[in-house]
Amino acid sequence: MDIRAIAMGLAFAVMWSSAFTSARVIVAAAPPVTSLAVRFVISGVVAIAVARALGQGWRLTRGQWRATAVFGLCQNALYLGLFFVAMQTVEAGLAAIVASSMPLIVAAAGWAMGAERLRPQAVAGLVAGLSGVVLIMGTRMSGGADMVGLALCVVGVLALAAATLSVRGASAGGGNLLMIVGLQMLVGAAVLAPVALATEDWAVDWSVTLGLAFAYTVLVPGLAATLVWFVLVNRIGPVRAATFHFLNPVFGVGIAALMLGEPVRGLDMLGVAIITGGILAVQLSRAVTPPPPPA
């Protein structure tokens, strides 16, 4: 892992973590589901246009189409949709912490389904990381955090884990990755648009702050972070790239505190440290693939 890869990984972690702060600004002034659907339309069209300019085509394998649809539904419509709704009442830092448990959930799901065997270091990391999440959630629940919003975040991160498990199918066969990114964003928009029309009124408190937050969310977490992630994975591989996820709880809480003035509590910092260590332990412990079944 060279200096360029480290810089790309740090940039990805900052961009991904900052999305919770910009989303918090957006949902305070505009209907969340409608805002997200509009964001996906813009991001999807831009991604597809750039993909076409780069020579990427529409022809995907059946498995890629299926995985793209699942990814668009689980990550964009469910994960981001639920988080946008939840962040009307849930602090951006807490939302970032819950979302940062995704690598732990993916590792636990892979172990439970028999897809991989985990070394003791990874098992200890899973236990520690999930304990950190429970610690923070318990502290916030006793402190009066909105239970409905928190529950939406939990369901959302489970959907994100499902989307992550499906990404292998979406990228199988190589090529057309940017096209797939654009298409899965349009899937999210198609799912969210009817929900927005049925449940929300177009009531927006227009301001320069809202415009900047929306533009930032579309261009930076929406497009730039996705592109950096794919380039990083191609450069150093998925296992090493995934280690940068351990920075997300730190950056998520820090950016929310800096930009929104959200309080940083002592138990939150302890929980973030435990989660960070757990994710790092899981990612640095190489998975052991199960032996083939007997003939």
C-alpha positions, 0 to 999 in steps of 0.5 A, a space after each residue: 500500500 503506497 502513499 497514493 493508495 493511503 491518500 485515496 483511502 483517507 479521501 474516501 473515508 472523509 467523503 463517506 463520513 461527511 455524507 451524514 452531516 450534509 444529509 442532516 442539513 438537507 433533511 432539516 430544510 427539505 422533504 427527505 425522500 423527495 430530496 434523495 430521489 432527486 439526488 439519485 436522478 441527477 447522480 445517475 444521469 451524470 454517471 451514465 453520461 460519463 460512462 458512455 463518454 468512456 465507452 462503457 455500454 448498456 449490455 450487462 450480464 443477467 447476473 449484473 442486472 439482477 445484482 444492480 437492481 438489488 444494490 439499488 434497492 438495498 443501498 439507495 432506496 432502503 439504506 439511504 432512504 431510511 437514514 434520510 428519514 431518520 436523520 430528521 430526529 437522529 444526530 448525524 454522528 449517531 447515524 454515522 456510528 450505526 452505519 459504520 457497523 456495516 463491515 462487522 455485519 458483513 463479516 458476521 453474515 459471511 461467517 453465519 452463511 458458511 462463506 468463510 471461516 474467521 480467525 480468532 482475531 476476527 471473531 474478537 473484533 466482531 464481538 468488540 465492534 458490536 459491543 461498541 455499537 451496543 454501548 453507544 446505542 444504550 447510552 443514547 437511548 437512556 439519554 432520550 434519543 428518538 427510538 423510531 429514528 434509531 430503529 430506522 437506522 438499524 434496519 437501514 444498515 442491515 439493508 446496506 450490508 445486504 447491498 454490500 454482499 451483492 456488489 460482487 455480482 454487480 462487478 463480476 465480469 469486469 468493466 462497465 462499473 461506472 455504468 452500473 453505478 449510474 443504473 443503481 442510482 436510477 433504481 433507487 430513484 424509481 423506488 423512492 419517487 412513488 413513496 415521496 409523491 404519496 407521503 410528502 409535500 414539496 415544502 422547502 426552506 430554500 437557502 444557500 446552505 441547502 443548495 451547497 449541502 445538496 450539491 456537495 451530497 450529489 458530487 462528493 459522497 454520491 459520485 466522487 467517493 464511489 469512483 475513488 472506492 472502485 479505483 482503490 479496490 482495483 489498486 490494492 484489492 478489496 481486503 486492504 481497501 476495506 481497512 479504511 472503513 475503520 476510520 468512518 466512525 471517527 470521521 463521522 463523529 468529528 465532522 458532525 461535531 465540527 460542522 453542526 456543533 453536535 456534542 461529543 460525549 465521553 462514552 461515545 468516544 469510548 464506543 467509537 474507539 471500540 468499534 474502530 478497533 473491532 473493524 480494524 481487527 476484522 479487516 486485518 485478519 485474513 479470512 480462511 475459505 472453507 475446504 471443498 466438500 468431500 467428493 
